[in-house]
């Protein structure tokens, strides 16, 4: 493993870690508020490691929903990770089996976004870089979960100070990072409308997968473009 590439990944992931820290603390606080022990909350962050689905999971556990429904709901929220792994497969095919196993475990939203952008720029996706970027987010996520679980009750009602909007704002920021891609606007609009309709007619958390599938179907049906614009603004021949 090359140390320079590892620390390059750490530096790249550090701002994401700072932005994600409130989510980890918020999850720890909400988990304890829904009946989890501190150890349970930390264990879930360490093993599931998927902020949105963790939030869904604790809410369902708190409402005493059947375990099979909790599993299906978490799968619905995390279905996008299947698409993420397929998208970056071309960049990590040189990883060993063990490296791929760890890489896909660390494949959260910012990890996917940065890997995709880096690959489109033609920069090498080395395991050292990938691991550095992933660990600087993963390890503080667990620590912040612990902090939130211990001290979260001092926050009071998260909605009263606006913490409930952090997750939507976070995802909006990730989506807007790809705004210069070809046909970004129609795909996002269709995906958003389908998600709203899914929320209204089917319910949470299935609206997440419904919106994603609608966007995928539209993207597949649209004719190929002559030019594709990368998120960095660098144009590439399609």
Secondary structure, DSSP 8 states (H G I E B T S, - for coil): --HHHHHHHHHHHHHHHHHHHHHHHHHHHHHHHTT--HHHHHHHHHHT--HHHHHHHHHHHHTT--HHHHHHHHHHHHHHHHHHHHHHHHHHTTS-HHHHHHHHHT--HHHHHHHHHHHHTT----HHHHHHHHHHHHHHHHHHHHHHHHHGGGT--GGGGTGGGHHHHHHHHHHHTTTTSTTHHHHHHHHHHHHHHHHHHT-TTHHHHHHHHHHHHHHHHS---SEEE-TTS-EEE-
